[in-house]
Amino acid sequence: MSASHHPGPDGPAPRRRMPRAEREALMLDVAEQIFGEQGYQASSMDEIAARAGVSKPMLYHYYGSKERLFLACLRRARDGMRAAILEGVGGGSRPDEQLYLGLVHWFRFIDAHPALWTMMVDEGLLEFGPAAEEIESIRSEHTELIAALILAQAPPGHADMLEVELVAAAISGAGERITRWRARRPDLTPELTARHLMQLLWTGMSGMARGEVWGL
């Protein structure tokens, strides 16, 4: 019986089996990029599978459908955004510093995931109800985080919850609109953008903390 052949030191290295979590992350990375480039409607599972280097049946085995794959991208984005904002907030010792750092980390996250942002503002999602609901849920979560920061600086027992929620929603909306506008201004760093935004936001929020009320 001949001895079994073993590749020598110069032979081809055995192919490494990719762990499941790593393969899932790769498929989501590729899907996010393609959804961002082409929009939800024009993207295909065939192209996502090909660019990820997996078979189409494997992609369906992991995610079931293009709709579920898109939602998986959004849910991962939601976790990433929340972690980035909380990391920023956690680096501050005062409410104004926490808000500033939260904004900086938000803009940094978007800079690191440009395809994701394009994907989230895709107007073709209007007919895809679950995706629209997930994006609105992300907005609501950001609003709740901002509301918590506002409440942290308000005198105990003096917070007007309706006012807090309204202001938090306004800040969240302003941040989203500025993110869209900033895509055309590569000169605006996350730090500079957040600093300019704080000029508008914190003046008003400081007045709220002192109990000031505007009126004619």
N, C-alpha and C positions, 0 to 999 in steps of 0.2 A: 504494500500500500504506500503510495507516495505521500510525502509529508504535505500538510496543508500549507498553502502559500500565504505569507504575511507580507504586506507592503513594507519595503525598506524605508529607511529614513528619508529618502528622496521621493517616495511614492506619494500619491494623493492622500491628504488628510481625510479622515472620516467626517462625513457631514454632521454638523451638530444639530441635534433635535431641538427646535425652538420651544421653550416652555409656553404653556397655554396663555398665561398672562401677557407675555411678551408678544405673542402672535396677535392677541386681541388688540393690544396697544398699537401695533403696526397697522392693522386693518383700519382702526379708527383714525390714525394719523393720515393714512392715504385717503380715506373717505372724506375727512374734514377738508383736505386740500382740494379734492375734486369737487365737492359740493360748493366750496368757496369759489373755485374757478368757473364752474359751469352753471351753478344754480341747481336747486333741487330737481326741477322738472327735467333738465337736460342731462343730468348725471345718470350713468348706467352701472349696474352691478357688474357687468362684464368688464368694464374699464377699471373699476375699483379692484376687482379680483386680480386682473392682469398686472396692475401697477403695484399691488401688494405682494405679488408673487405667490398667490394661493389659487386653488381651484375655485370656480364659481360655486360648486356644491358645498365646499368647505365654508365659504362666505355665508351661504344661506344656512348652513348648519349652525353657525355661531349667532347669526342675527335674524334669520327668518325671512326678512323682506327689506327692501330699500327703505321703507317707512321706519321700520324698527332700527335699522342701522343709523338713520338720521337722528332719531330720538336718542340713541345711545351716544352719539357725538354731542348732542345738546346736554345730556345729563352729565357727561364727563366735563364739559365746559362749565356747567353750573358749579360742580365741585371745585374746579380749578379757580374760577372767579372768586368764589366764596373764600377759599383758602388764601388767595392772594390779598384780598381786601382785609381779612382778619389778621394776616401777617403784618400788613401795614399798620392797622389800628393798634395791634399789640406792641408796636415799636414806639408808641407815643405815651407820654405821661400826662398830657393835658388834652382836653376835648378838642381844641383847635388843632393841636399837633396830630392827634389821632385821625381827624378828618382829613387833614392834608396828606398824611402818609397813606391813608386808605385810598385817596384819589391817585396818588403817585403809583401805588401798586396796581390799581385798576388799569391805568394807562400803560404801564409796563406789560401787564398781561396781554392787553390788546395788541401792543406792538409785537409781542412774541408770537401771537396767533392771528395774523391778519386775515387768513382764509376763514377762520372761525367767525370773525366779526362780519365779513362779507356774507357768510352763510346765514348768520342770524338776522340780517336786515334784508334778506332775499324777499322781494315782493311776491314771488311765486308761491310763498308759503301761505298766503291768505286762504287758499282752498284746502290746505292741509291742516285740519283742525287740531289734531294732537300736538303738532309742532308749534302752532300759534299759542296753544295753551301752555306748553312748556316754556316758551320764551316769555310769556306774560308772568309765569310763575317766577322766573329768574328776576324779572323787573320787580316783582312784589318783594322778593327776598332782599334785594338791594335796598328797597325803600324801608324795609323793617330794620335793616342794619343802621341806616342813616338816622331813623327815628330814635333808635336806642342811643346813639351818640348825642342827639339833641336833648333827650331826657336826662342824660348823665350830667349835663351842665345846668339844668333847670332847678330853681329852688324847690325843695321838697314840698309837695302839695300844691304847687302853683302852675303846673303844666296844663295847658289847654290841649287835650289830646287831639281834637279836631285840627287845631292849628299845627301841632307837631306833625301829624300825618300828612297834612297838605304841604307843609314846607319840605318834608322828606321826599314826597313824590315830586315836587318841583326840582329839588336838587338832583334826584335820580334822572329825571327827564333832561335837565340841563347837561348832565354828564354824558348822556347818550347822544344828544345833539352835538355837543362839542367833539365827541369822538368821531362822529361822521365828518364834521367840518375839518378837524385836525388831520384827516387823511390827506388833505390837499396842502398841508403845511408841515413838511418834514423837518422844518427848523424848530418846531415847538417840541422840546423834550418833555417827558412826563413831569419832571420837576417844575419846569417853567409853566406848563399848562395848569398844573394844580395850584401854583402860586397865584396866577392871574385869577383863577376861579375862586380862590379863597378871598381875594379882594372883594368880590361881590357877595359871597356867601357869609363870611364870618362877621362882617359888619352888621348885617341883619340879625344873625343868630346871637351875637353878643347883646343886641338890644332886647331880644326875646328873653335872654337869661336875666337881664336886669328888670324885666317886667314892663318894658316900655310898650306903649300901644300907639299905633298910628291912627290918626283921625283928622277929618276936616274941621 
